[in-house]
């Protein structure tokens, strides 16, 4: 039996549900903002309760997004949020029929990951060589394929002689990855000049506070520019690690485990982006 649940209450319960299911923080924030935007639109239309909403209102919202300049990719993401929201309401018996079921996603081109060439990532390495902290960060990305959130969360005790422990974070399980000579030398160089602080986070600011994800992005974006590397982002360093090791012949299963992919199919997708490159038979995990 459907209830007369207020739109704002429905939004609050949805966010609480996502939190209770331990969904990734970024996912909770994104879904929460998308549904908040939907609720604001519906309330402007005079709608107050969830049972008042039909597919017509949802379609009107999506049409407005297009008129407001949202890209098909952004609209598609918001449709994901809406569908998840309504599936939640259905399982909670707050609605009898799901008005979002038949809403289709707009078509858009999915751009392949940006894979840096050897010339490019060596130019990046040269550009930040005098910055021991960023140099170590870049080296970790290139030599371990670590995610930016995982890197920002690293602790001093996670660095071993030949291994790097990556703690579980949100929906990603903990794992240990090899720490090769290039990465270890870069970390040791950074540690020799690391600010004295009680904070145990590996990468810290000059005042001893943890280096935030946004700080890492900003710094590396600056060095991309200095190195003359265009259209590249921090996550592309992870893409580069995966692609180059697949090209060197490292088995899919090994790479998938190292980078923490939940599904082997996620790693397999990279084969499409390197299909024009010769894949070597070498299975040794080489330094980039």
Secondary structure as a PSIPRED ss2 file (coil, helix, strand):
# PSIPRED VFORMAT (PSIPRED V4.0)

   1 X C   1.000  0.000  0.000
   2 X C   1.000  0.000  0.000
   3 X C   1.000  0.000  0.000
   4 X C   1.000  0.000  0.000
   5 X C   1.000  0.000  0.000
   6 X E   0.000  0.000  1.000
   7 X H   0.000  1.000  0.000
   8 X H   0.000  1.000  0.000
   9 X H   0.000  1.000  0.000
  10 X H   0.000  1.000  0.000
  11 X H   0.000  1.000  0.000
  12 X H   0.000  1.000  0.000
  13 X H   0.000  1.000  0.000
  14 X H   0.000  1.000  0.000
  15 X H   0.000  1.000  0.000
  16 X H   0.000  1.000  0.000
  17 X H   0.000  1.000  0.000
  18 X H   0.000  1.000  0.000
  19 X H   0.000  1.000  0.000
  20 X H   0.000  1.000  0.000
  21 X C   1.000  0.000  0.000
  22 X C   1.000  0.000  0.000
  23 X C   1.000  0.000  0.000
  24 X C   1.000  0.000  0.000
  25 X H   0.000  1.000  0.000
  26 X H   0.000  1.000  0.000
  27 X H   0.000  1.000  0.000
  28 X H   0.000  1.000  0.000
  29 X H   0.000  1.000  0.000
  30 X H   0.000  1.000  0.000
  31 X H   0.000  1.000  0.000
  32 X H   0.000  1.000  0.000
  33 X H   0.000  1.000  0.000
  34 X H   0.000  1.000  0.000
  35 X H   0.000  1.000  0.000
  36 X H   0.000  1.000  0.000
  37 X H   0.000  1.000  0.000
  38 X H   0.000  1.000  0.000
  39 X H   0.000  1.000  0.000
  40 X H   0.000  1.000  0.000
  41 X H   0.000  1.000  0.000
  42 X H   0.000  1.000  0.000
  43 X H   0.000  1.000  0.000
  44 X H   0.000  1.000  0.000
  45 X C   1.000  0.000  0.000
  46 X C   1.000  0.000  0.000
  47 X C   1.000  0.000  0.000
  48 X C   1.000  0.000  0.000
  49 X E   0.000  0.000  1.000
  50 X H   0.000  1.000  0.000
  51 X H   0.000  1.000  0.000
  52 X H   0.000  1.000  0.000
  53 X C   1.000  0.000  0.000
  54 X C   1.000  0.000  0.000
  55 X H   0.000  1.000  0.000
  56 X H   0.000  1.000  0.000
  57 X H   0.000  1.000  0.000
  58 X H   0.000  1.000  0.000
  59 X H   0.000  1.000  0.000
  60 X H   0.000  1.000  0.000
  61 X H   0.000  1.000  0.000
  62 X H   0.000  1.000  0.000
  63 X H   0.000  1.000  0.000
  64 X H   0.000  1.000  0.000
  65 X H   0.000  1.000  0.000
  66 X H   0.000  1.000  0.000
  67 X H   0.000  1.000  0.000
  68 X C   1.000  0.000  0.000
  69 X C   1.000  0.000  0.000
  70 X C   1.000  0.000  0.000
  71 X C   1.000  0.000  0.000
  72 X H   0.000  1.000  0.000
  73 X H   0.000  1.000  0.000
  74 X H   0.000  1.000  0.000
  75 X H   0.000  1.000  0.000
  76 X H   0.000  1.000  0.000
  77 X H   0.000  1.000  0.000
  78 X H   0.000  1.000  0.000
  79 X H   0.000  1.000  0.000
  80 X H   0.000  1.000  0.000
  81 X H   0.000  1.000  0.000
  82 X H   0.000  1.000  0.000
  83 X H   0.000  1.000  0.000
  84 X H   0.000  1.000  0.000
  85 X H   0.000  1.000  0.000
  86 X H   0.000  1.000  0.000
  87 X H   0.000  1.000  0.000
  88 X H   0.000  1.000  0.000
  89 X H   0.000  1.000  0.000
  90 X H   0.000  1.000  0.000
  91 X H   0.000  1.000  0.000
  92 X C   1.000  0.000  0.000
  93 X C   1.000  0.000  0.000
  94 X C   1.000  0.000  0.000
  95 X C   1.000  0.000  0.000
  96 X C   1.000  0.000  0.000
  97 X C   1.000  0.000  0.000
  98 X C   1.000  0.000  0.000
  99 X C   1.000  0.000  0.000
 100 X C   1.000  0.000  0.000
 101 X C   1.000  0.000  0.000
 102 X C   1.000  0.000  0.000
 103 X C   1.000  0.000  0.000
 104 X C   1.000  0.000  0.000
 105 X C   1.000  0.000  0.000
 106 X C   1.000  0.000  0.000
 107 X C   1.000  0.000  0.000
 108 X C   1.000  0.000  0.000
 109 X C   1.000  0.000  0.000
 110 X C   1.000  0.000  0.000
 111 X C   1.000  0.000  0.000
 112 X C   1.000  0.000  0.000
 113 X C   1.000  0.000  0.000
 114 X C   1.000  0.000  0.000
 115 X C   1.000  0.000  0.000
 116 X C   1.000  0.000  0.000
 117 X C   1.000  0.000  0.000
 118 X H   0.000  1.000  0.000
 119 X H   0.000  1.000  0.000
 120 X H   0.000  1.000  0.000
 121 X H   0.000  1.000  0.000
 122 X H   0.000  1.000  0.000
 123 X H   0.000  1.000  0.000
 124 X H   0.000  1.000  0.000
 125 X H   0.000  1.000  0.000
 126 X H   0.000  1.000  0.000
 127 X H   0.000  1.000  0.000
 128 X C   1.000  0.000  0.000
 129 X C   1.000  0.000  0.000
 130 X C   1.000  0.000  0.000
 131 X C   1.000  0.000  0.000
 132 X H   0.000  1.000  0.000
 133 X H   0.000  1.000  0.000
 134 X H   0.000  1.000  0.000
 135 X H   0.000  1.000  0.000
 136 X H   0.000  1.000  0.000
 137 X H   0.000  1.000  0.000
 138 X H   0.000  1.000  0.000
 139 X H   0.000  1.000  0.000
 140 X H   0.000  1.000  0.000
 141 X H   0.000  1.000  0.000
 142 X H   0.000  1.000  0.000
 143 X H   0.000  1.000  0.000
 144 X H   0.000  1.000  0.000
 145 X C   1.000  0.000  0.000
 146 X C   1.000  0.000  0.000
 147 X C   1.000  0.000  0.000
 148 X H   0.000  1.000  0.000
 149 X H   0.000  1.000  0.000
 150 X H   0.000  1.000  0.000
 151 X H   0.000  1.000  0.000
 152 X H   0.000  1.000  0.000
 153 X C   1.000  0.000  0.000
 154 X C   1.000  0.000  0.000
 155 X E   0.000  0.000  1.000
 156 X H   0.000  1.000  0.000
 157 X H   0.000  1.000  0.000
 158 X H   0.000  1.000  0.000
 159 X E   0.000  0.000  1.000
 160 X C   1.000  0.000  0.000
 161 X C   1.000  0.000  0.000
 162 X C   1.000  0.000  0.000
 163 X E   0.000  0.000  1.000
 164 X E   0.000  0.000  1.000
 165 X E   0.000  0.000  1.000
 166 X E   0.000  0.000  1.000
 167 X C   1.000  0.000  0.000
 168 X C   1.000  0.000  0.000
 169 X E   0.000  0.000  1.000
 170 X C   1.000  0.000  0.000
 171 X C   1.000  0.000  0.000
 172 X E   0.000  0.000  1.000
 173 X C   1.000  0.000  0.000
 174 X C   1.000  0.000  0.000
 175 X E   0.000  0.000  1.000
 176 X E   0.000  0.000  1.000
 177 X E   0.000  0.000  1.000
 178 X E   0.000  0.000  1.000
 179 X C   1.000  0.000  0.000
 180 X C   1.000  0.000  0.000
 181 X H   0.000  1.000  0.000
 182 X H   0.000  1.000  0.000
 183 X H   0.000  1.000  0.000
 184 X H   0.000  1.000  0.000
 185 X H   0.000  1.000  0.000
 186 X H   0.000  1.000  0.000
 187 X H   0.000  1.000  0.000
 188 X H   0.000  1.000  0.000
 189 X H   0.000  1.000  0.000
 190 X H   0.000  1.000  0.000
 191 X H   0.000  1.000  0.000
 192 X C   1.000  0.000  0.000
 193 X C   1.000  0.000  0.000
 194 X C   1.000  0.000  0.000
 195 X C   1.000  0.000  0.000
 196 X C   1.000  0.000  0.000
 197 X C   1.000  0.000  0.000
 198 X C   1.000  0.000  0.000
 199 X C   1.000  0.000  0.000
 200 X C   1.000  0.000  0.000
 201 X E   0.000  0.000  1.000
 202 X C   1.000  0.000  0.000
 203 X C   1.000  0.000  0.000
 204 X E   0.000  0.000  1.000
 205 X C   1.000  0.000  0.000
 206 X C   1.000  0.000  0.000
 207 X C   1.000  0.000  0.000
 208 X C   1.000  0.000  0.000
 209 X C   1.000  0.000  0.000
 210 X E   0.000  0.000  1.000
 211 X C   1.000  0.000  0.000
 212 X C   1.000  0.000  0.000
 213 X H   0.000  1.000  0.000
 214 X H   0.000  1.000  0.000
 215 X H   0.000  1.000  0.000
 216 X H   0.000  1.000  0.000
 217 X H   0.000  1.000  0.000
 218 X H   0.000  1.000  0.000
 219 X H   0.000  1.000  0.000
 220 X H   0.000  1.000  0.000
 221 X H   0.000  1.000  0.000
 222 X H   0.000  1.000  0.000
 223 X H   0.000  1.000  0.000
 224 X H   0.000  1.000  0.000
 225 X H   0.000  1.000  0.000
 226 X H   0.000  1.000  0.000
 227 X C   1.000  0.000  0.000
 228 X C   1.000  0.000  0.000
 229 X C   1.000  0.000  0.000
 230 X C   1.000  0.000  0.000
 231 X C   1.000  0.000  0.000
 232 X C   1.000  0.000  0.000
 233 X C   1.000  0.000  0.000
 234 X C   1.000  0.000  0.000
 235 X H   0.000  1.000  0.000
 236 X H   0.000  1.000  0.000
 237 X H   0.000  1.000  0.000
 238 X H   0.000  1.000  0.000
 239 X H   0.000  1.000  0.000
 240 X H   0.000  1.000  0.000
 241 X H   0.000  1.000  0.000
 242 X H   0.000  1.000  0.000
 243 X H   0.000  1.000  0.000
 244 X H   0.000  1.000  0.000
 245 X H   0.000  1.000  0.000
 246 X H   0.000  1.000  0.000
 247 X H   0.000  1.000  0.000
 248 X C   1.000  0.000  0.000
 249 X C   1.000  0.000  0.000
 250 X C   1.000  0.000  0.000
 251 X C   1.000  0.000  0.000
 252 X H   0.000  1.000  0.000
 253 X H   0.000  1.000  0.000
 254 X H   0.000  1.000  0.000
 255 X H   0.000  1.000  0.000
 256 X H   0.000  1.000  0.000
 257 X H   0.000  1.000  0.000
 258 X H   0.000  1.000  0.000
 259 X H   0.000  1.000  0.000
 260 X C   1.000  0.000  0.000
 261 X C   1.000  0.000  0.000
 262 X C   1.000  0.000  0.000
 263 X C   1.000  0.000  0.000
 264 X H   0.000  1.000  0.000
 265 X H   0.000  1.000  0.000
 266 X H   0.000  1.000  0.000
 267 X H   0.000  1.000  0.000
 268 X H   0.000  1.000  0.000
 269 X H   0.000  1.000  0.000
 270 X H   0.000  1.000  0.000
 271 X H   0.000  1.000  0.000
 272 X H   0.000  1.000  0.000
 273 X H   0.000  1.000  0.000
 274 X C   1.000  0.000  0.000
 275 X C   1.000  0.000  0.000
 276 X C   1.000  0.000  0.000
 277 X C   1.000  0.000  0.000
 278 X C   1.000  0.000  0.000
 279 X C   1.000  0.000  0.000
 280 X C   1.000  0.000  0.000
 281 X C   1.000  0.000  0.000
 282 X C   1.000  0.000  0.000
 283 X C   1.000  0.000  0.000
 284 X C   1.000  0.000  0.000
 285 X C   1.000  0.000  0.000
 286 X C   1.000  0.000  0.000
 287 X C   1.000  0.000  0.000
 288 X C   1.000  0.000  0.000
